[in-house]
Amino acid sequence: MPNLVPDPTRCPLLLEPELVARPWGGRRLAHLAPVGGASVGPIGEAWLAGPDSRVVGSAPAGARTAGARTAGARLADLAAEHGEAFVGRIPFARYGARVPLLAKLLDAAEPLSLQVHPDDGYALREEAHTGHLGKTEAWYVLEAAPGASVLWGWEREVEVREVRDAIDAGRLEQLLRRLPVQAGDVIVNQAGVVHAVGAGIMLYELQQASDLTYRLYDYDRRDEHGRARDLHLDKGLAVARLTPEATPEPPRPLGQGRVRLARTEAFTLERWAVGCEDAPREQVWQVAPDSLEVWTVLEGAVRLTSTAGRWELRAHDTLLVPANAGTLRWQGHALLVQGRA
């Protein structure tokens, strides 16, 4: 069993990223691999924070903690043990003692499959055995090659038969809306929106803690054994919205270096500047008991001080901040993202 802190509901927790091989992945996330770790092939995703994330038991390069900490504890176990004090009032009322968010980095060297996710109601009725929630997600584009784009919703209202015919003919893309993207853009995929990340994009994703993905089309890609990946047409079309989506809302400046990137029923995502972009070199934030928070450093270096200790953080370091963590003080020169349920 991990050696737990005396009160992990009050201590920001530095997390170990988990690299996930995907057939469409690239090499821009390879630097997050543990020293001496085995190669996992094309790396599509780095899971930064979620139920299965583990707390760093010893300080990695570029990060130093003071005060008590865990040694390998899994976030889902901490949530189950400490309940509302750990996850916060709002997610506890909705989901119980479980970590409600998952944060990732995605590196798409090739296009992702055309896919759709269910909402909480469908997940509870049809996928209860998986333990997953529904899945609404937000993409914050960090890098985009010239001409990069995403597929997002339909160009016009469609019917299920028409979609099935397009899948059979290999022309599903033609029915979908293509959005050119560049660094700084934000796309929100509500449950039920058919979507796909295009090639040449790296992004930060905040989503509900769920891995329920229904693939509608995958370019006939094959794995190392020559097998095509499974499609999920019946379930995907059962949950897909068949009408076009409204134009995505642009990010909203909140002042003092804060920008709201996305707000959904499931979470809020903000970008914070510290010591750059005319933001103060010190940012102070009071964590509310409403929700735990996920913080990731996107660029630069920053010091975090709380009542539990001090952390020197660099790009892509990620913290889970429990709902009772109190006051956070950020100092340095960095860009961060903050997600809360």
Backbone torsions as a table, in degrees:
resi	resn	phi	psi	omega
1	MET	NA	144.1	178.9
2	PRO	-67.0	154.6	176.5
3	ASN	-86.2	104.2	-171.2
4	LEU	-86.3	153.9	175.5
5	VAL	-69.6	158.2	179.3
6	PRO	-57.5	-38.8	178.3
7	ASP	-143.3	85.7	-177.7
8	PRO	-70.0	-4.1	176.0
9	THR	-76.7	-9.3	-177.8
10	ARG	-118.0	6.7	-173.3
11	CYS	-119.4	119.1	169.7
12	PRO	-55.6	140.9	-172.3
13	LEU	-120.7	117.5	177.5
14	LEU	-76.8	133.0	-170.1
15	LEU	-112.6	150.8	177.0
16	GLU	-90.9	122.6	178.1
17	PRO	-69.9	149.4	176.0
18	GLU	-114.9	121.9	-179.3
19	LEU	-88.4	138.1	-176.2
20	VAL	-124.9	120.8	177.3
21	ALA	-72.8	135.3	174.6
22	ARG	-136.8	147.4	-178.5
23	PRO	-63.9	-21.5	-179.6
24	TRP	-96.8	3.3	-172.7
25	GLY	-76.4	171.6	179.6
26	GLY	-124.3	-146.9	-177.4
27	ARG	-125.2	9.3	-175.8
28	ARG	-75.8	-9.5	179.5
29	LEU	-107.1	5.8	-175.6
30	ALA	-63.2	-27.0	-178.6
31	HIS	-66.4	-13.7	179.5
32	LEU	-86.7	-4.4	179.5
33	ALA	-67.6	142.3	177.4
34	PRO	-62.7	148.4	179.2
35	VAL	-58.8	127.6	-179.0
36	GLY	80.0	2.6	-179.0
37	GLY	-73.2	155.3	-179.7
38	ALA	-73.1	146.9	176.3
39	SER	-67.2	141.1	179.4
40	VAL	-114.4	18.2	178.7
41	GLY	77.9	-158.9	178.1
42	PRO	-58.6	122.2	-175.2
43	ILE	-94.0	111.4	179.8
44	GLY	-87.6	-35.5	-172.9
45	GLU	-139.0	146.3	165.0
46	ALA	-117.1	112.6	177.9
47	TRP	-81.8	111.4	-172.5
48	LEU	-90.4	-36.6	-177.1
49	ALA	-155.7	129.2	178.8
50	GLY	-176.7	-178.7	-176.5
51	PRO	-54.1	-36.5	-176.5
52	ASP	-90.9	-0.4	178.8
53	SER	-64.9	147.2	178.5
54	ARG	-115.1	144.8	179.8
55	VAL	-74.7	136.8	177.9
56	VAL	-63.0	125.4	-178.1
57	GLY	-87.2	-21.2	173.4
58	SER	-136.9	150.2	-171.7
59	ALA	-67.0	124.4	176.0
60	PRO	-76.7	171.6	178.2
61	ALA	-57.7	130.7	177.8
62	GLY	87.6	-1.3	179.2
63	ALA	-134.5	131.2	-178.3
64	ARG	-135.1	131.9	-179.2
65	THR	-115.2	152.4	172.9
66	ALA	-123.8	143.9	-179.5
67	GLY	94.7	180.0	-176.3
68	ALA	-67.8	152.6	177.4
69	ARG	-154.3	171.1	175.2
70	THR	-81.7	173.2	174.0
71	ALA	-136.0	77.4	176.9
72	GLY	93.4	11.5	180.0
73	ALA	-64.7	143.8	176.4
74	ARG	-91.0	136.1	-175.5
75	LEU	-60.3	-37.8	179.4
76	ALA	-60.4	-35.4	179.5
77	ASP	-71.5	-38.7	177.0
78	LEU	-64.9	-40.1	178.6
79	ALA	-64.2	-43.6	-179.9
80	ALA	-63.1	-36.1	-177.5
81	GLU	-77.2	-37.6	-170.4
82	HIS	-110.0	-8.5	170.1
83	GLY	57.3	-132.4	-173.0
84	GLU	-59.5	-35.7	-179.3
85	ALA	-63.4	-24.8	-179.9
86	PHE	-93.1	-50.9	-173.0
87	VAL	-87.8	-22.6	-179.4
88	GLY	102.8	160.4	-172.9
89	ARG	-63.7	-45.9	-173.7
90	ILE	-68.9	-54.1	178.6
91	PRO	-64.6	-31.0	178.6
92	PHE	-65.1	-40.7	178.5
93	ALA	-65.7	-32.7	-176.5
94	ARG	-85.4	-43.4	-170.3
95	TYR	-122.6	-6.5	-175.0
96	GLY	82.3	-158.4	-172.2
97	ALA	-84.9	70.0	178.5
98	ARG	-141.6	151.1	177.3
99	VAL	-73.3	120.8	-170.4
100	PRO	-91.2	-8.6	-172.3
101	LEU	-121.1	153.9	173.3
102	LEU	-135.4	127.6	178.7
103	ALA	-115.0	138.7	-175.9
104	LYS	-140.8	160.3	158.3
105	LEU	-109.4	137.5	177.7
106	LEU	-119.8	134.6	175.0
107	ASP	-122.0	105.0	-175.5
108	ALA	-101.4	97.8	173.4
109	ALA	-77.1	-27.8	175.7
110	GLU	-127.7	164.7	179.1
111	PRO	-62.8	143.3	172.5
112	LEU	-78.0	166.6	175.7
113	SER	-63.1	155.3	171.2
114	LEU	-80.5	122.3	-165.9
115	GLN	-145.9	171.4	179.5
116	VAL	-152.8	153.9	-178.6
117	HIS	-122.4	148.5	178.0
118	PRO	-80.8	167.9	172.7
119	ASP	-91.8	179.4	-177.0
120	ASP	-61.1	-40.1	-177.8
121	GLY	-61.7	-45.7	178.9
122	TYR	-66.1	-42.3	179.2
123	ALA	-59.3	-40.7	-179.7
124	LEU	-68.6	-39.3	-177.8
125	ARG	-76.6	-45.3	-168.0
126	GLU	-106.0	-17.8	-174.3
127	GLU	-129.8	26.8	-176.3
128	ALA	-58.7	-30.9	-177.9
129	HIS	-65.8	-20.7	-179.2
130	THR	-81.4	-22.3	-175.8
131	GLY	77.2	4.9	-176.9
132	HIS	-87.8	153.0	170.0
133	LEU	-82.2	176.8	163.7
134	GLY	-67.7	-177.5	-173.1
135	LYS	-144.1	104.1	163.3
136	THR	-105.0	141.9	-175.1
137	GLU	-141.5	156.8	175.1
138	ALA	-127.8	136.8	176.3
139	TRP	-107.5	130.5	171.0
140	TYR	-114.4	112.4	-173.2
141	VAL	-75.6	123.5	179.9
142	LEU	-97.5	-39.8	178.5
143	GLU	-142.5	144.8	178.3
144	ALA	-148.5	127.0	176.3
145	ALA	-66.6	155.3	176.3
146	PRO	-53.9	131.0	-179.9
147	GLY	82.2	3.8	-178.6
148	ALA	-65.9	151.0	-178.5
149	SER	-153.3	166.2	172.6
150	VAL	-124.3	156.9	171.8
151	LEU	-100.4	133.3	-169.4
152	TRP	-152.0	101.5	177.3
153	GLY	72.6	-179.8	-174.3
154	TRP	-93.2	150.5	172.9
155	GLU	-68.9	-31.1	-178.7
156	ARG	-153.1	171.9	177.6
157	GLU	-64.2	137.8	-177.8
158	VAL	-127.6	168.1	174.9
159	GLU	-116.3	156.8	-176.1
160	VAL	-59.8	-42.8	-179.8
161	ARG	-61.0	-40.7	179.1
162	GLU	-63.1	-39.8	179.5
163	VAL	-66.6	-43.8	178.9
164	ARG	-60.7	-42.4	179.4
165	ASP	-63.2	-40.0	180.0
166	ALA	-66.2	-37.5	177.0
167	ILE	-64.3	-45.6	-179.8
168	ASP	-60.9	-34.0	-177.2
169	ALA	-88.8	-2.6	-179.6
170	GLY	70.7	29.1	-178.3
171	ARG	-128.8	30.5	-179.8
172	LEU	-60.8	-34.9	179.2
173	GLU	-53.0	-34.5	-175.0
174	GLN	-65.8	-21.3	179.7
175	LEU	-88.3	-11.2	-172.6
176	LEU	-100.0	155.0	179.4
177	ARG	-81.8	127.7	179.3
178	ARG	-102.3	123.6	-179.3
179	LEU	-111.4	117.2	171.2
180	PRO	-63.2	142.3	-179.5
181	VAL	-133.1	156.1	174.1
182	GLN	-143.1	168.6	-179.0
183	ALA	-54.5	134.4	-178.9
184	GLY	100.1	-13.8	179.4
185	ASP	-74.5	153.9	179.4
186	VAL	-128.9	132.7	176.2
187	ILE	-126.2	129.8	175.6
188	VAL	-106.9	123.8	175.9
189	ASN	-103.8	95.8	173.5
190	GLN	-66.8	152.8	174.0
191	ALA	-51.2	133.1	179.3
192	GLY	98.6	-11.1	179.5
193	VAL	-88.1	121.9	175.8
194	VAL	-73.6	135.3	-171.2
195	HIS	-158.7	167.3	173.6
196	ALA	-164.0	139.0	171.5
197	VAL	-78.6	135.2	177.0
198	GLY	-86.6	172.7	-179.0
199	ALA	-69.0	151.0	174.8
200	GLY	82.1	21.1	-176.2
201	ILE	-121.6	134.7	166.3
202	MET	-118.0	134.8	-175.8
203	LEU	-144.4	159.9	170.8
204	TYR	-98.6	132.9	-179.5
205	GLU	-122.5	129.6	168.1
206	LEU	-114.2	133.9	-175.8
207	GLN	-149.2	168.3	167.2
208	GLN	-62.7	151.4	-176.2
209	ALA	-75.9	82.9	-176.0
210	SER	-152.1	146.1	174.7
211	ASP	-118.1	28.6	178.7
212	LEU	-84.6	104.3	179.5
213	THR	-128.0	126.7	177.5
214	TYR	-106.8	111.0	-179.9
215	ARG	-83.0	129.1	177.7
216	LEU	-99.2	-30.4	-179.3
217	TYR	-158.1	138.8	-174.4
218	ASP	-138.1	27.5	173.6
219	TYR	58.9	23.8	-179.4
220	ASP	54.9	35.0	178.0
221	ARG	-68.3	148.8	-178.6
222	ARG	-121.2	149.2	175.0
223	ASP	-84.6	-175.1	-176.6
224	GLU	-64.3	-15.2	178.2
225	HIS	-100.1	7.0	178.7
226	GLY	82.0	10.0	-178.2
227	ARG	-93.2	137.3	174.4
228	ALA	-73.3	143.8	175.6
229	ARG	-68.9	149.0	-178.2
230	ASP	-64.2	144.0	167.8
231	LEU	-105.3	161.3	-175.1
232	HIS	-134.8	60.8	-169.8
233	LEU	-65.2	-45.4	-176.2
234	ASP	-63.1	-49.7	179.9
235	LYS	-67.4	-41.4	-178.9
236	GLY	-61.4	-44.3	-179.6
237	LEU	-74.4	-22.4	175.9
238	ALA	-68.7	-29.8	-176.6
239	VAL	-104.5	-11.8	-174.5
240	ALA	-70.2	134.1	169.3
241	ARG	-75.6	136.8	-171.6
242	LEU	-106.5	6.5	178.6
243	THR	-114.1	156.3	-179.3
244	PRO	-63.1	154.3	178.6
245	GLU	-92.5	154.4	173.4
246	ALA	-68.0	155.5	179.0
247	THR	-57.0	135.7	-179.0
248	PRO	-58.9	142.1	177.5
249	GLU	-75.9	136.6	177.9
250	PRO	-72.8	159.7	174.2
251	PRO	-56.5	149.4	-176.5
252	ARG	-117.3	114.2	176.5
253	PRO	-63.1	136.2	179.1
254	LEU	-110.8	-3.5	-179.3
255	GLY	91.6	157.6	177.1
256	GLN	56.1	38.5	175.5
257	GLY	82.8	5.1	-179.8
258	ARG	-104.4	138.5	176.5
259	VAL	-134.2	125.6	174.3
260	ARG	-80.0	118.4	180.0
261	LEU	-87.9	-38.7	-177.5
262	ALA	-158.9	146.5	172.6
263	ARG	-140.3	120.5	178.1
264	THR	-127.7	176.4	175.9
265	GLU	-64.2	-24.9	-174.9
266	ALA	-91.1	-27.2	-175.2
267	PHE	-167.3	166.0	170.5
268	THR	-122.6	139.2	178.2
269	LEU	-124.0	127.0	178.4
270	GLU	-127.3	153.1	170.1
271	ARG	-107.7	135.7	180.0
272	TRP	-118.9	133.9	170.9
273	ALA	-104.5	139.1	175.8
274	VAL	-128.3	114.9	176.4
275	GLY	70.4	18.7	176.4
276	CYS	-150.5	167.5	-179.2
277	GLU	53.2	41.0	178.6
278	ASP	64.0	14.4	175.9
279	ALA	-86.0	153.0	178.4
280	PRO	-63.6	155.1	178.8
281	ARG	-75.0	-7.7	175.3
282	GLU	-133.6	130.1	175.9
283	GLN	-120.8	131.6	-180.0
284	VAL	-115.8	133.9	-176.2
285	TRP	-137.8	131.6	176.7
286	GLN	-98.0	113.1	179.2
287	VAL	-68.5	128.7	-179.9
288	ALA	-87.8	149.1	176.4
289	PRO	-69.2	-1.1	179.9
290	ASP	-66.1	-34.9	-173.1
291	SER	-160.8	147.4	165.3
292	LEU	-64.0	167.2	-179.8
293	GLU	-135.1	150.9	172.9
294	VAL	-117.4	126.3	179.1
295	TRP	-120.5	130.7	175.9
296	THR	-128.2	132.6	174.3
297	VAL	-80.8	122.1	178.4
298	LEU	-89.7	-42.0	-177.8
299	GLU	-145.3	152.4	172.5
300	GLY	83.6	-159.5	-179.3
301	ALA	-139.7	145.6	-174.5
302	VAL	-150.5	148.7	173.7
303	ARG	-106.0	130.7	173.9
304	LEU	-109.7	129.9	175.5
305	THR	-122.4	131.9	173.4
306	SER	-138.8	180.0	178.6
307	THR	-65.1	-17.7	-177.7
308	ALA	-90.5	-12.1	-179.1
309	GLY	152.8	-161.1	-176.2
310	ARG	-136.8	139.5	-179.0
311	TRP	-128.7	131.5	170.9
312	GLU	-102.6	113.7	-169.0
313	LEU	-118.3	150.7	178.3
314	ARG	-129.4	-177.1	-174.3
315	ALA	-54.8	131.1	175.5
316	HIS	78.9	-1.1	168.3
317	ASP	-64.3	139.9	-175.7
318	THR	-132.1	136.8	178.9
319	LEU	-119.8	140.1	164.8
320	LEU	-97.6	121.7	-178.4
321	VAL	-108.9	110.2	-179.1
322	PRO	-62.7	161.0	-173.7
323	ALA	-64.9	-22.2	-179.2
324	ASN	-103.3	23.7	-173.0
325	ALA	-75.3	-15.3	176.1
326	GLY	83.1	-137.0	-172.7
327	THR	-93.5	134.0	174.4
328	LEU	-110.8	137.6	178.1
329	ARG	-124.7	114.9	-178.1
330	TRP	-103.5	132.5	179.3
331	GLN	-138.4	138.0	176.8
332	GLY	142.3	-143.9	-176.4
333	HIS	-143.5	95.7	-170.8
334	ALA	-161.9	161.4	167.9
335	LEU	-113.9	134.1	-179.0
336	LEU	-131.8	161.4	168.5
337	VAL	-120.7	144.6	179.9
338	GLN	-126.0	127.2	174.2
339	GLY	-118.1	141.4	176.2
340	ARG	-145.8	148.6	-176.5
341	ALA	-84.8	NA	NA
